[in-house]
Amino acid sequence: MTPTLKRSLSSAERSISPPALRRKVAQTTDSIPTANTWSSTAGRRQLRIFSWNVNGVGPFLQRQLSFDSSSVSPLRAFLKRHQWPQLVCLQEVKISSKDTATQRQLEAAANDQSSTDEPYYTIWFSLPRDQYNATGFGGKVHGVASLIRNDFTSMLGLTRRPDWDLEGRVLIHECEIRLVIINGYWVNGTENPYRDPDTGKVSGTRHDHKLRFHQHMLEEVLRLQGEGRHVVLVGDMNIARARIDGHPNLRTSPVQHVKNRADFNSKFFTDEKGMRGIDVFRDVHGDTRKYTYHPRGRKWGESGDRVDLIIVDRALNNDLGAVTGTDICDSPQERGHSDHVPLWISIDLSKLGSQTHVCTLGRKCL
């Protein structure tokens, strides 16, 4: 009898919208045919992470005709087309925290028409719970979700959302091999008012909230690094880092956008007391011009910004050489129904060694 996968739970995890479907029994890696490319030994060493701001999940819940004339969901087709990545981080899912039906439907779409020789995915959500700042469109704003392939779940110890994030923007995945992946939909700075989440009184602007978000995220990263763990930040960070990352122009007005950019670059790249991270796309592809945001309603190529990033710590990239590839899926086809395109990174897990991490809750991560 095939055992079910174990998952460690904490009070932080229980506050996250749980996987909504009753699980099918997952295969162990020993029972997966080695001829299947997604589950080969080499494939298990290479962790592949995708990130995509999907601008709403509605189109994923529909069905489309596949190459073999069967009807599959667009989400399942995406997973198959990209050879079943272990982790897919979605941003701006636009699901209300009360809408459990759509949460179930999204997980069903991820596993639509799955067969015994193809993987299953579980989904974790972090959805808005701020009664003053995330109430638009019936609470269907912001929100992130992570799809985790069934044979990768055993490597995860904790999936949590930090207490400082009330808008449903962050999911933190802590692995047993001292690797932490943070799926984030970072705040977009605007002049719109930000309200104190306790009192509802106006407390500055969304620009101010963006800078606070930067600080909270940096503190999270530095704490994890201080525990000897390697951090990978993925998601829509709502910052184009430099002139090369904006077409035809880099946004410089109003001036607060320039200040936000400088703060971001300092905290996560240049400040000696910051993350000192590596922008892996630039590290691998140099001055190649590719963009992740392509506004709809304009001809493809007329306008674009690279605002979705993957940032890794220097030890993971420079010392261990664990990053084996990355790119942006820069095409109208890959943009699909969204106004952003996906991007990805591959990491050689064998470079991280076999040392496990002991959770701060006092037990070994599973």
N, C-alpha and C positions, 0 to 999 in steps of 0.2 A: 504494500500500500504506500502510495506516495505521500510523504509528510507535508503538512502545510507549513508555510514560511512563518517564522516567528517575528514579532515586532515588539520592541520595547516601547512602553508608553509612559508619559509623564503628565502632570497636570497641564503643562504648557501645550503638549500635543493634543490633549483632549479638547482644548479650546479652539483648535483648528477644525474647520469643517472636515469631517471624516470622509474616507472613501465611501461613496454612497451606495454601491451595489453589494449584494451578497457575493462573496468571492467564489470563483471556480477554483478547484484545487490546483495549485501551481506545481509545475514540474520542478524537480531538483535538477541541477546542472548535469548530474550523472546520467539522467534519463533522456537528455536532449540529444538527438542525432548529431554526430560530429560533422556530417556532410552539410548541415544547414549553416550557411555563411554567418548568420547572426549569432550563432552559439558556438562557433569553433573556439578552440583553445586560444588562438591568437586574438580572436574577437573579444574574449573575456579579459585579456590583458589590456586591450585598448578601450578605455572609457570614452564614449562619444556623447557629448552634451550639445544639444541644440537650444537656442533661445529665439523666441519669436513674439513680438507684440502683435497680437492677432486682431486687436480692435473689435472685440466682441466674438463670441463663440457661436452665434446663431447659425451661420453657414455650415459649421462643422456638424450640425445636427441633422442636416439633410443627407440625401443619398445620391450617389452618382454611379454611372456605368463604368466598370473597370475594363482593363484590356481583355480579360477572359469572359466578358459579357455578364459577369455577376455584379450585383448592386452592392456597393460599399460606401461607407461614409467618407467624406473628404479627409477627415482626420486620420482614419485608418489608412487611406491611400497615401497620405503624407508620410506616415511612419514607415510604410513598406517601401516607398520610393527612396527613402533615405536609409534603408537597410537597418531598420529597427534600432535606433539609438537607445542607450540605456536610460538617459534622462532627457526629457524635453521640458524646458521652462517656458511657460506661456505668461505673457503680461497683458494687462488690460482686457481681462476676460469678460468684464461687465456682467457679473452675476450677483444678484442680491444674496446676502447671507441667509435670508429666509427661504430662498428659492431652491429647495432641496431637489425638486423635480428636474430642473435644468442641470444640477450637479450630477444626478444619476444619468441623465441623457448624455452628458459629455463623456462620462466614463464608458457608457455603452458604445458611443461612437468610436472611442479609442480601441475598443475590442471587437468591433463589428466584423462579423464573418471570419473571426479568427478560427484557425484550425489547429490540430494537435501538434503540427510541426512549426507553428508560429508562436511568438511570445504573447503573453498577456501584459497589460499595464494596469497599475493602480494609480489613483490620482489623489493628491493632497491639495487643499485649497487654503488660501488666506484671503478673506473677503472683508469688505468695510464693516467696521463696528463703531465708527465715529458718528455720533448723533447730530453733529453740527457741521462737519466739513466733508462728509461723503454721503449725502442724501439725495443728490440729483438723480433724475430718471428712476425714481423709486428705489434708490440704493444700488442701481445697476451702473456703478462707476468703478474705475480702478480694478483691483482684484488680480491676484496671480494664482496660477495653478501649476503643479509639477506632475508630469507623467513619469512613472518609474517602472522600468521593465521588470518583469517578475523575477528574473534570475539575479537582478542587482539589489533587490530589497534586503537580502541577507547581509549585505555589506553596510547597510545604513543602521546607525544606532538611534539617532533622534531626528525627527523632522519637527521643527518648531517655528513659531513666529515670535519676534521679540516684543516685549511689553510696550516698547516705545512706538510701535507701529500700530496705529488705530485705523488707518485708511486701507488696509488690505494690500500692502505693497511688498511685503518681504516674506519669503520662506527660506529657512536655513536648514540645510541637509548635512548632518554630521556623519561621516563615514568612520569605520573602524580603523582605516589605514591612515589616520591623521590627515584626512582630506575633508575640507568643508566647502560645499557649493552653496552660494547664496543667490537665489532667484529674486531679482528686484525690479519693480517698476518705480523708478525714482521720481521725485516730485518735479513738476514743471513749474518754474518760477513765473509768476504773473503779478500784476498789481491788485488782483482780487483779494478781498479781505480773508484773513485766517481767523477762525474763532477758537477761543480757548475750549478744549474738549470737555472741561468740567463745568464751566459757567455759561458758555455760549457767547461771551463778550468778545468783540473784535480785538485781536492781539496781533497787530502787524499785518503783513501781506503774505501771499503765497511765496514771494521771494524769500522772506524771512524764514518761512517754514522749510523751504528748500535747503537753506544753509544749515538749519538745525538737523535736517535729515542727513546731510553730508557728515555732520559731526557725530550723530548717533551711529551711522554706518561705520565711520572710521574707528570709533571706540569699540564697536563689535569686532572689527577686523583685528585691531591691535590686541584685544584680549585673547582672541583665538590664536594669533601668532605667538603671543606670550606663553601659551600652553603648548607650543611646539607643533602647531598644526598648520597645514598649508591651505590657503584660502583662494578660492576661485569666485570672482564676482561676475555674474552674467545678467544681462537684461537691458531694458530701455532706460538709459541714464539721463535722457533729456539734456545732454550737453554735447555739442560738437566741439572737439578739443582744440582744433587749430584751423587756420585758413584752408588747408587742404581738405578738411572734412565738411565743407559747405559748398554747394554749387547752386546758382552762380556766385553767391556771396555768403560769407559767414555772418551770422546775426550779431550785430554790435549795438543795436538800438532797441530799447532804451539802455543806458549805460549799465544798469543792474545786471543785464545778461553777461556783460564783460566781467563784472565782479564775481558772478556765480561761476563762470568758467575758470577764472583764476583760482578761486577757492577750491574747486574740484581738482584741478591739475595739481595744486599744491598738496592737498590732503592725500591724494591717492597716487601721485607720481614723483613729485620733486622734493617735498619737504623731508629733511632727514628724520624728523619725528613722526612722519606719516607712514602710509603703507609702503611707499617705494615700489609700487606695482609696475607690472609690464603690460602694456597694451599689445596683446598678442598679434592682432591683425597687423599693426605697424611693424612689430618685431619680425614677423615672417614675410610680409609683403612690401615692406618699405614704403615708397611714395605712391603705390598703386591707388588710384582713385576709384573707390567703390562706396556706395552709400546704402544705408539701411532704411531711411525714411524717404519715400517717394509719394508725394501728395496725390491723391486721386483727383480727377477732373483736369489734370494737366497732362500733356504729352510726355510719355516716358523719356527721361533724360533731361527735361527742361529744368527740373529742380530736384535737389536731393541733399540730405544731411546724414552724416554718420554719427548717429546719436545712440545707437545700440552697440554696446561694447562687451568684450570679455577681458577682464583684468585678472592676472595671476600674480602671486608673490614671486619675488626674485629667486628665492631658494628653489621653488618648484621648477622655474624656467631655466635659470642660469646655472645653478649648482647641480641639480639633479638631471636636467635636460629631459624632463618628463613630457613636455609639450611636443607632440609629434605632428600636429597639423592644425590649421584653422582657416576659415574663409567666410565670406559673405555670399549668400545665394542671391546674387544681384540680377534679377530678371523679372519681367512682368508675370511670368508663369508662377514663380515662387512667391511673389507678393500675394497672389490669390485674391481673396476678398478684402485683405487688410490694406493699410497704407505703409506697412513696414515689411521688409523681407527677413527671412531667418538668417542666422549665423551660427557657426558651430566651432567646437574645439575637440581635439582628441588628445588624451593623456595616457601615457604608458604607465599603468599601475604597477608594473614590476619594478619601476625605478623608485617607488616609494618604500620598497622593502615589505617585510611581513609584520612589522611592529604594530600592535594594536593600541588603541587609545582607551583609557579608562574614563568613563563619563563622570562628570562632576557630581552626578546623583549617587555615585558610589558603586556602580556596577559596570561591567565591561559592555561596551557597545556591541550589539549583535551584528 
